Amino acid sequence: MPDSTFSRSHVASMIDHTLLKPEASAADVQALVDEARDLGVYAVCVSPSMLPVRADGVVVATVVGFPSGKHHSLIKGAEARLAVEQGAREVDMVIDVGAAVAGEYNAVLADILTVREAIGFDAVLKVIIESAALSDEAIVEVCRVAEKAGANFVKTSTGFHPAGGASEHAVRIMTETVGGRLGVKASGGIRTAEAAVRMLEAGATRLGLSGSRAVLDGLPG
């Protein structure tokens, strides 16, 4: 049984209810929004091609450079700017993971800065670091770079990388590095209430979930 300090409503308020499947339709997105309202989650996160999305009472988030991160920084910036113009209030961008693996942190910094400058500071910027593909040292360095570039959050994963999704270990490192100044979003492979609570106990301040109802149904009311 999950820790009773994490009530259903508390955890719901920290969820980005997510639909990023390539086959998602406009009807699927509307169903996502309807479910988000029913569950009382914080936000919905959809692919940028699905914008604009009418989601009164729910924050709209989107992704940029998704899922590989292997897009030119200017393309990421343009995609992010258009998304914000179409109503997205939060942007989750994927870094160039290869640059991070190679220790090319100035390139990662420039990539994030390009998106930050493209959207201004009214929109929330979350930086997806693909933590399962990085060493502990690289996780620390990329989190520091994200903070330097003006990000609001660091995020573990896209959920599409073969190396895996969120882990408690990565969330702890991210929290120890930038927690209290930046938010930490755990995303990728979190399918149960127990897994969600472990991420929150490790320091996550936001959860990216595609199966939000199943997670919330396992929590105390």
KAPEHU-V646558 format. One record per backbone hydrogen bond with DSSP energy under -1.0 kcal/mol. NH is the residue of the N-H (numbers start at 0). CO is the residue of the C=O. E is the energy in kcal/mol with one decimal. If there is no record, write none. Layout:
# KAPEHU-V646558
nh->NH co->CO e->E
nh->NH co->CO e->E
This chain:
# KAPEHU-V646558
nh->5 co->2 e->-1.9
nh->6 co->4 e->-1.1
nh->7 co->219 e->-2.8
nh->10 co->6 e->-2.5
nh->11 co->7 e->-2.4
nh->12 co->8 e->-1.7
nh->13 co->10 e->-2.0
nh->14 co->11 e->-1.6
nh->15 co->206 e->-3.2
nh->16 co->42 e->-3.2
nh->17 co->208 e->-3.2
nh->18 co->44 e->-2.6
nh->23 co->20 e->-1.9
nh->28 co->24 e->-2.1
nh->29 co->25 e->-2.2
nh->30 co->26 e->-2.1
nh->31 co->27 e->-2.1
nh->32 co->28 e->-2.4
nh->33 co->29 e->-2.5
nh->34 co->30 e->-2.4
nh->35 co->31 e->-2.6
nh->36 co->32 e->-2.2
nh->37 co->33 e->-1.9
nh->38 co->34 e->-2.5
nh->39 co->35 e->-1.6
nh->40 co->35 e->-1.5
nh->41 co->11 e->-1.1
nh->42 co->14 e->-2.1
nh->43 co->58 e->-2.6
nh->44 co->16 e->-2.3
nh->45 co->60 e->-2.2
nh->49 co->46 e->-1.9
nh->50 co->47 e->-1.3
nh->57 co->54 e->-2.6
nh->58 co->41 e->-2.0
nh->60 co->43 e->-3.2
nh->61 co->89 e->-1.9
nh->63 co->91 e->-2.2
nh->68 co->64 e->-1.9
nh->70 co->68 e->-1.5
nh->75 co->71 e->-2.2
nh->76 co->72 e->-2.6
nh->77 co->73 e->-2.4
nh->78 co->74 e->-2.7
nh->79 co->75 e->-2.5
nh->80 co->76 e->-2.6
nh->81 co->77 e->-2.3
nh->82 co->78 e->-2.0
nh->83 co->79 e->-2.2
nh->84 co->80 e->-2.3
nh->85 co->81 e->-1.6
nh->86 co->83 e->-1.7
nh->87 co->82 e->-2.5
nh->88 co->59 e->-2.8
nh->89 co->59 e->-1.3
nh->90 co->123 e->-3.0
nh->91 co->61 e->-2.8
nh->92 co->125 e->-2.7
nh->93 co->63 e->-2.1
nh->94 co->127 e->-2.0
nh->96 co->94 e->-1.3
nh->99 co->95 e->-1.5
nh->100 co->96 e->-2.6
nh->101 co->97 e->-2.0
nh->102 co->99 e->-1.3
nh->103 co->98 e->-3.0
nh->104 co->102 e->-1.6
nh->107 co->103 e->-1.4
nh->108 co->104 e->-2.4
nh->109 co->105 e->-2.4
nh->110 co->106 e->-2.0
nh->111 co->107 e->-2.3
nh->112 co->108 e->-2.7
nh->113 co->109 e->-2.0
nh->114 co->110 e->-1.3
nh->115 co->111 e->-2.7
nh->116 co->112 e->-2.9
nh->117 co->113 e->-1.4
nh->118 co->114 e->-1.7
nh->119 co->115 e->-1.3
nh->123 co->88 e->-2.5
nh->125 co->90 e->-3.2
nh->126 co->152 e->-1.9
nh->127 co->92 e->-3.8
nh->128 co->154 e->-2.7
nh->130 co->155 e->-2.8
nh->132 co->129 e->-1.9
nh->133 co->130 e->-1.6
nh->138 co->134 e->-2.3
nh->139 co->135 e->-2.1
nh->140 co->136 e->-2.4
nh->141 co->137 e->-2.8
nh->142 co->138 e->-2.2
nh->143 co->139 e->-2.1
nh->144 co->140 e->-2.3
nh->145 co->141 e->-2.6
nh->146 co->142 e->-2.1
nh->147 co->143 e->-2.3
nh->148 co->144 e->-2.0
nh->149 co->146 e->-1.3
nh->150 co->145 e->-2.5
nh->151 co->124 e->-2.6
nh->152 co->124 e->-1.8
nh->153 co->182 e->-2.1
nh->154 co->126 e->-3.2
nh->155 co->184 e->-2.5
nh->163 co->160 e->-1.8
nh->165 co->187 e->-2.0
nh->170 co->166 e->-2.2
nh->171 co->167 e->-2.5
nh->172 co->168 e->-2.0
nh->173 co->169 e->-2.7
nh->174 co->170 e->-2.5
nh->175 co->171 e->-2.8
nh->176 co->172 e->-1.6
nh->177 co->173 e->-2.5
nh->178 co->174 e->-1.9
nh->180 co->177 e->-2.0
nh->181 co->177 e->-2.6
nh->182 co->151 e->-2.8
nh->184 co->153 e->-2.9
nh->185 co->205 e->-2.4
nh->195 co->191 e->-2.2
nh->196 co->192 e->-2.6
nh->197 co->193 e->-2.0
nh->198 co->194 e->-1.8
nh->199 co->195 e->-2.1
nh->200 co->196 e->-2.8
nh->201 co->197 e->-1.5
nh->203 co->198 e->-2.4
nh->204 co->183 e->-2.9
nh->205 co->183 e->-1.5
nh->206 co->13 e->-3.0
nh->207 co->185 e->-2.7
nh->208 co->15 e->-1.9
nh->214 co->210 e->-1.6
nh->215 co->211 e->-2.9
nh->216 co->212 e->-2.6
nh->217 co->214 e->-1.2
nh->218 co->215 e->-1.8
